[in-house]
Amino acid sequence: MKHVLITGGSRGIGAAAVRAFAQAGCRVTFFYEKHRAQAQAVAAETGAQAICCDVTDGEAVKAAVASIAPVDVLINNAGVAHYGLISEITEQEWEHLFSVNVGGVYRCVNAVLPAMLQKQSGCILNVASMWGQVGASCEAAYSASKGAVIALTKALAQELGPSGIRVNCVSPGVILTDMTARVGEDVLSDLAEQTPLGRNGTPEDVAAALVYLAEANYVTGQILPVNGGFVV
């Protein structure tokens, strides 16, 4: 039975991934930071283990990973967004966003890597964004951080491939989560109309792509778009 560790697993894409991998028969552990009640509900529903862990805290990440069984599949999903002009984002906000979105990947990868290297096998899946591929006005910091995740995915795939470790990422489009809840219904409707498949995505759409990549044994270094054709 594969052991899957998912960061940011209490809500949205992360919670959908917890459900999908649990349904696939995997042993699932997930990190959460603030949403304790939601995390407990997901754990009770799926049988997954929930651990409160801030991915910006390297020591906390190491301790959390040390407390669980060796990880076969790591899914770096924890992320934050910022909407506004580049001139309006503060240095503190910029640094926090990168500490979560990029630094969190770095810390979690390094925490699980020793066991993967010892086994000479493993799978690392990162959650990026289509804005990391093409950029988005008023989301410069978020776009830049997700672009970094995409570049890191490609670099790690080359570095870790000889050790039997695959590294891929999904690049979601407009997904109906708490992150898009602040967007007006008229804007979401317009985005759906611009999407060739005629709708915005769901967390379950992304979770299905993650399950595929976890089992795709000859796929590494790839960016799998989950955007309904919005960016091709």
N, C-alpha and C positions, 0 to 999 in steps of 0.2 A: 504494500500500500504506500503510495507516494505521500510525502509530507509537503504540504503547500503552505507557505507563509505569505500573507497578503497585508500590505500596509494600507492604512486608511480604510479599514474594512467595515466600519459601522454604518455607512450610508452609501447611496449612489452606486457608482460602478464597483466600488470595493465590496459592498454588501452583496451585490448581484454576483460578483465573482466568488465570494464565500459560498453562496447558495449553489452555484453551478459546479464548483469543484467538490463540494460535499455530496451533491447528487451524483457526481461521477465516481464516487467511492473513495475519494481521497481523504486523508487526515488533514484537517485545515486548522491553522492558527492564524489569527489576525491581530494586527496592532490598531489601536485607536488612541486618540488623545483626549478629546473633550466630551464626546457624546456617550457617556457611560450607559444611560438607560437604553439607547438604541443599540449599543454594542451588546449589552446583556440580552436584548430581545433577539438579535441575530444569532448569538451563541446558543440560546435556548431553542431556537427554531431549527438550527442546522447541526447542533452537536459540536460546533467548532469551539476552539479555545480562544478567548478574548484576553488580550494583554494591553494594559494602558502603557503606551510608550511614545514619547516624543521623538520623532526621527531627526530633529535638529540637535539632539543630545547624544553624542557619540558613545559615552559611557553607558547610558541607559539602553541604547540599542545593543551594545555588546552583552550587557547583563541579561537582557530579554532573550536574545538568541542563545546564550549559554544555558538558559533555563529550560529550553525545549529540545526535542529530538532534532537530529541533523535534518536540514532542509533540502529537499530535492528540487523544489520549484519555488523561486522567489518572485513575487509580483510587486513591483514598486509602483503603487498607485497613489499614495498620499500626495496631495497637492493643494496649493492655494492659488487664487487668482487675484488680479488687481485690474480695475477698469478706470482709465483716466489718462489725461495727457501726460507725456513723458516729463513735462515741466512741473507736473503736480505731484508726482510720486516722491516721497521722501527717501533719503538714503537708508533710513531704518527699514522702511517698507520694502525697498528694493532688496536689501540684504536678507531680510526674513524670507521673502519669496524665493530667492535663490537657495537659501539654506534648507528650505523644505523641498522644493521641486528638483533641485540638482544635488545639493548636499545630502539629502535623505537617501537618494539612490546610492551615492558614494558610500555612506556609512553602512547601509544595509548590505550592500554587495560585499564590502570588506568583512562584515560580521559573519556571513554565511560561507564565504569563499574557502576558508581552510578545510571545512568538511567536504566541500565539493571537490577540491583539489586532491584530497586524500582518496576519495572514491573514484576520481577521474571521470566524473559525470555530474550533470546538473543542468538546470534550465533557469535563466533569468529573463523575466519579462518586464518591460518598462511601459508605463502609460504616458504617452506624449500627447500631442494635439496637432490637428491640421494647421493650427496657427503657428506651430513650430516649423512647419514646412513652407508656408507662404506669408506669414506675418499678418497681423491684424491692427488696424488703426485703433488707437486708444487702449491697446493691450500690448504695448511694447515689451514691458518687463515679462509678462506671461509668455509671449511669443518667444522672447530670447531664451527664457529658461527651458521651454519645451524644445527649442532648437538644439540647446545643449544636450538635452536628454537623447535626442536622435543621434547626434554626433557621438555621444558616449556609448550608445548602443552599438554603433558600427565599429568603434574602436575596440570595445570589449569583446565583440564577436571574434575579431581577428586575434586578440591577445589570448583569449581563453579557449578558442576552438581546439588547439592542439592538446588541451587537457580534457577534452570531451565535454566541455561546457558550452551550451548554446545560449546565445543572447539575441533577443528580438524585441521589438516594441510594437504596440498598437498606436494608431494615430486617430483618435476619435474626432468626429465632426461635432455638430450641434447635438448634444445629448441632453435629454430632459432630466436634470438632476437639480440639487439645491443650488449648484453653481450658476445654472441658467434661470433659476426661479426669479431673479431680479429683473430679467428681461421681459419687456411688455409682450402681451399676447399678440399684438399686431406685428411686432418685430419677429417673434417666433413663427407666426404664420407666413410672413414674407420669406423667412429663411427656409421654411419647408417647401415653399413654392419654387425657390431657387435650386432645390435639391432634386436631381433627376428621379430618385425613387419617390418623390412627392411627400416625404414626411421627415420629421426630425427623429433622431435616434433615441434608443432607450438604453439604460444600463445593461439590460440583458443582451442587447446586440453586441456590446463590447465584451461582456463576459464570455459569450460564445466564441468570439475570436481568440480570447486568451486561452480557453480550453483547447481550441484547435492548435495554437502555437505550442502549448505544453506537450502535445503529443506528436508534433511534426518533427520527427527525429532527424531529418535531413534539411532542415531550414534553420539558418542562422544569419545574423546581420541584416535582417529585413525589417522594413517599416510597413506594417499592414494597415492600410487606411480603413477606417470604419466610419464612413462619412456619407453614405448613400449616393456617392458620386459628386458631392459638392466640390471636391478638389480632385482632379484626375491628372 
